[in-house]
């Protein structure tokens, strides 16, 4: 069997951003976290995995002629679909307003990841769909590093627990690093209390110790940035929410990645015997 080369795919740290429900700000956080990581001199790909309902392209104010749905359906290669995003981030859009979606089975998802793994991004931020079913499930089960986004509301916390329960329910040796971000808080204390409640339940019933990546305050400037289709970190970099996201990026990148936590490891849990070859990033 041809062995997979070390290097690019193993260096690509992969963070799956997930949420138990919509409306908690997951896509906005994914976009701005990717930009914050780029500002820390990492090469970053933002991959919008919510095919047909993707928001990254709209939030970023970018027009992407090709998208993940085209790659899944074999109508475009990764190099053709990735476009320059705001703040120096590369973007693979999920596509939106699509009436006909390609089947998003494990084989097609693995095919996309096999292409992504050939390039030299330092960080791949996957903006996954909300919930725990459908196409989201294999993404969650393969991830080695998951950021669960929630708000302080009891329903959002309950749904965040469901996500953590799913990713923690497999072989303990394959358990992922679970981060939590509490979004739209009225103050740091509210966010800390919400995380403490969630962590206590995870500790008691799942034997999982999630780590708090940070809390993001409710910030009216975020809504204005969304309306302008300019990411908050570029529209209002000194706003409270932007500063909070920048701190989260520093914490994420300052912490060591989990063992076998790169894109190669993510890929091999989905497709264990597929050899990979290194390549230049799209556009290089």
NORUR-V890588 format. One record per backbone hydrogen bond with DSSP energy under -0.5 kcal/mol. NH is the residue of the N-H (numbers start at 1). CO is the residue of the C=O. E is the energy in kcal/mol with one decimal. If there is no record, write none. Layout:
NH|CO|E + NH|CO|E
This chain:
5|276|-0.8 + 8|6|-0.5 + 11|7|-2.2 + 12|8|-1.3 + 13|11|-1.0 + 13|122|-2.6 + 14|261|-1.2 + 15|13|-0.5 + 15|124|-2.6 + 16|14|-0.5 + 16|145|-2.4 + 17|15|-0.6 + 17|126|-3.1 + 18|16|-0.6 + 18|147|-2.9 + 19|129|-0.5 + 29|25|-2.2 + 30|26|-2.6 + 31|27|-2.4 + 32|28|-2.4 + 33|29|-2.6 + 34|30|-2.1 + 35|31|-1.9 + 36|32|-2.4 + 37|33|-2.2 + 38|34|-1.9 + 39|35|-2.1 + 40|36|-0.6 + 40|37|-0.7 + 41|38|-1.8 + 42|37|-1.4 + 44|42|-0.6 + 45|123|-2.3 + 46|90|-3.0 + 47|45|-0.7 + 47|125|-2.9 + 48|46|-0.7 + 48|92|-2.7 + 49|47|-0.9 + 49|127|-1.9 + 51|49|-1.5 + 52|94|-1.8 + 53|50|-1.5 + 54|95|-2.4 + 59|55|-3.0 + 60|56|-2.4 + 61|57|-0.6 + 61|58|-0.9 + 62|57|-2.2 + 64|62|-0.6 + 65|63|-0.6 + 68|93|-3.4 + 70|67|-0.8 + 71|67|-1.6 + 72|68|-3.0 + 73|69|-2.0 + 74|70|-0.5 + 74|71|-0.9 + 75|70|-2.5 + 76|70|-1.1 + 81|77|-1.4 + 82|78|-2.4 + 83|91|-2.7 + 85|89|-3.3 + 88|85|-1.1 + 89|86|-1.3 + 90|44|-2.5 + 91|83|-2.8 + 92|46|-2.6 + 93|91|-0.6 + 97|52|-1.2 + 98|52|-0.7 + 101|99|-0.6 + 105|103|-1.0 + 109|105|-2.2 + 110|106|-2.5 + 111|107|-1.9 + 112|108|-1.9 + 113|109|-2.2 + 114|110|-2.4 + 115|111|-1.4 + 116|112|-2.4 + 117|113|-2.6 + 118|115|-1.3 + 119|116|-1.8 + 122|43|-1.7 + 123|43|-2.0 + 124|13|-3.2 + 125|45|-2.8 + 125|123|-0.6 + 126|15|-2.8 + 126|124|-0.7 + 127|47|-2.5 + 127|125|-0.7 + 128|17|-1.8 + 128|126|-1.3 + 131|19|-2.6 + 136|133|-1.6 + 137|134|-0.8 + 138|134|-0.6 + 139|135|-0.8 + 140|136|-2.4 + 141|137|-2.6 + 142|138|-1.5 + 143|139|-1.1 + 146|177|-2.8 + 147|16|-3.0 + 148|146|-0.6 + 148|179|-2.9 + 149|18|-2.9 + 149|147|-0.6 + 150|181|-2.4 + 152|183|-0.5 + 157|153|-2.3 + 158|154|-2.4 + 159|155|-2.1 + 160|156|-2.3 + 161|157|-2.2 + 162|158|-1.6 + 163|159|-1.7 + 164|160|-2.3 + 165|161|-2.8 + 166|162|-1.9 + 167|163|-2.2 + 168|164|-2.0 + 169|165|-0.7 + 169|166|-0.9 + 174|171|-2.3 + 175|172|-1.2 + 177|144|-2.8 + 178|176|-0.6 + 179|146|-3.4 + 179|177|-0.6 + 180|211|-2.3 + 181|148|-2.3 + 182|214|-1.8 + 183|150|-3.5 + 183|181|-0.7 + 185|216|-2.2 + 191|187|-1.8 + 192|188|-2.5 + 193|189|-2.3 + 194|190|-2.2 + 195|191|-2.4 + 196|192|-2.3 + 197|193|-2.2 + 198|194|-2.2 + 199|195|-3.2 + 200|196|-2.1 + 201|197|-1.8 + 202|198|-2.3 + 203|199|-2.6 + 204|200|-2.2 + 205|201|-2.7 + 206|202|-1.8 + 207|202|-0.9 + 207|203|-0.5 + 208|202|-1.6 + 210|208|-0.6 + 211|178|-2.6 + 213|180|-2.6 + 213|211|-0.7 + 214|180|-1.1 + 216|182|-2.7 + 218|185|-2.9 + 222|219|-1.9 + 223|219|-0.7 + 224|220|-1.4 + 225|221|-2.1 + 226|222|-2.5 + 227|223|-2.3 + 228|224|-1.7 + 229|225|-0.8 + 229|226|-0.7 + 230|225|-2.3 + 234|231|-1.6 + 235|231|-2.7 + 236|232|-3.0 + 239|236|-2.0 + 243|239|-2.5 + 244|240|-1.9 + 245|241|-2.2 + 246|242|-2.4 + 247|243|-2.0 + 248|244|-1.8 + 249|245|-2.2 + 250|246|-2.0 + 251|247|-2.1 + 252|248|-2.9 + 253|249|-2.7 + 254|250|-1.6 + 255|251|-1.4 + 261|258|-1.3 + 263|9|-0.7 + 263|12|-2.8 + 264|9|-1.6 + 266|262|-1.9 + 267|263|-2.9 + 268|264|-2.7 + 269|265|-1.4 + 270|266|-0.7 + 270|267|-1.3 + 271|267|-2.9 + 274|271|-1.3 + 275|273|-0.7 + 279|118|-2.7 + 284|281|-2.2
